[in-house]
Amino acid sequence: MTNSKITFLPVMINFCMFLIALLPAWHMDGIDEYLFPNRTSGAVFDLKDPKIGYPYKNTIRWSTLLKYVTLITIPSIFIGEMSTMFTKKNSVVGAFASFCSTLLNYLFVSCFLRMSVVVPKAMIVKPRPHFLASCKPDLTGLLPNETILSFDRCTTTAKVLADGSDSWPSGHTALAFHCGIFFLFYYTARLPKNTPKLLTAVVQSLCVIIPYYIGLTRVQDMRHFVEDVNMGTVIGIVLGVWTADICGMVRGSGTTVADSTAIKHTVNNSIPGATRLNCNAQNGVLKKRN
């Protein structure tokens, strides 16, 4: 097996794992509709509940957040892994393989992020703070003291009603913290060793401050309650640490495909003409190879 095939073997494995995780994540909405066909059946709300009577507002839309996360993730990982050609004397093939592997690891966990958010949203019917504005209940024939109404009273579309009743957890916050916590570890591992400590601290702070701000906007816009944002934060942090750990940046020294290739290149070329050793895995005998 050639060195290029060995280098891209983790990439092929990660690609297969990503496809396996992508299948249920991509069809998550259809799966939820099959498992919970009548999720709002029998659900009620209090017409006089002040917690769900706020106006609708959306500072950061999902499509906008997803676009910025994509624009940050792909170029950052590409620059970080290709820079190992200079910081770790890695080959172009090894650096590109590490970029592919790291990106696939990130996308793999992103599939679990989607499932971790969509499934509880479908299982738990929890009105958002602006539920009444989205529901637009029909008050025709309502008794004077009747305040507990069925979801059948809502005159809005099924899509808007579903969005207005899936407050827990916050998907925006989970996505933001997943990206932020991953890059907190990633930038720490990939920034050059001679980077000023103040600059490193600023970059690390931004990885936490930006997701925190996004979580605040979800509460400020009355799109979520505090407990929704808190749960989204927990999901994002856990999956962010998991992504960094898969990439070898938590329990190790940040060793990825690029690092392994660079280490092999250094060992093979640092002492010209030196005797190389190869360990036989079958019988544990150490063989000499010139």
C-alpha positions, 0 to 999 in steps of 0.5 A: 500500500502506497503512502498516499493510500495510507494517508487517505485511509482515515479520510475514507473511513471518516467519509463513510461514517459521515454518510451513515450519520447523514442519512438519518439526519437529512431525513429527520423531519420525515422521521419525526412526522412518522414517529409523532404524526399528531404531536399537537393532538390534545395539546392546550395553551392558556390564553391569559398566560403572559409568558406566551404573549410576546410579539414575534422577532427574529434577529438572527435567522437560521439560514443566516447563522448556518451561512456564517458557520459554514463560511467560518468552518471550512476556510478556518480548517483549510488554512489551519491544516494547510499551515502544517506544511510550514509549522510541522513540515508536512507534505501537501498531500498529508495536509490536504488529507488532514483537512478532509478528515477534520472537516468530515469529523466536524460534519459527522458530529453536526449530524448528531447535533441536528438529531439532538435538537430536532428529536426533543423538539418533536417529542416535547410540545412547548410553546415559544414566548411568541406563541399567541402571535404565531397561533392567531387563535380563533376566539369565536364562540369563546365563553367569558371565563374560558382561557384554556384552549386547544391547539385546534383553535389556531388559525395559522398554517401547520408549519408556523404552528409547529415552529411556534410550539417547539421551543425546547431546546434552542437549535441556534444556541446549540449550533453556535456553541458547537462551532465555538467550542470546537474552534476554541480547541482548534485555534489553540492547537493550530496557532503558531507557538510564537503567537502573542498570548494576548492574541491567543486570548482574544481568539479564544474569548471570541469563540465563547463570546459570540455563541453567548451573544447568539444565545442572548438574542434568542431570549431577547427576541422572545424566541426562546425561554432561558431554559431552552437556551441553557439546554442548547448551550449544554448540547453545543458544548458537549458536541463541540468537545466531542468533535475536538476530541475526535480530532485529537485536540482534547486528550492528546497534543492535537495530533491529526492526519497532518501531524502523523504524516509530519512526524513520520516525515521528520523521523525518516529524514532527520538522520540521513542513512540511519538504521530504521526500525520496524516492529513486527506486530505478529511476533513482537520481534524488532526488525532492522531495515536499511 
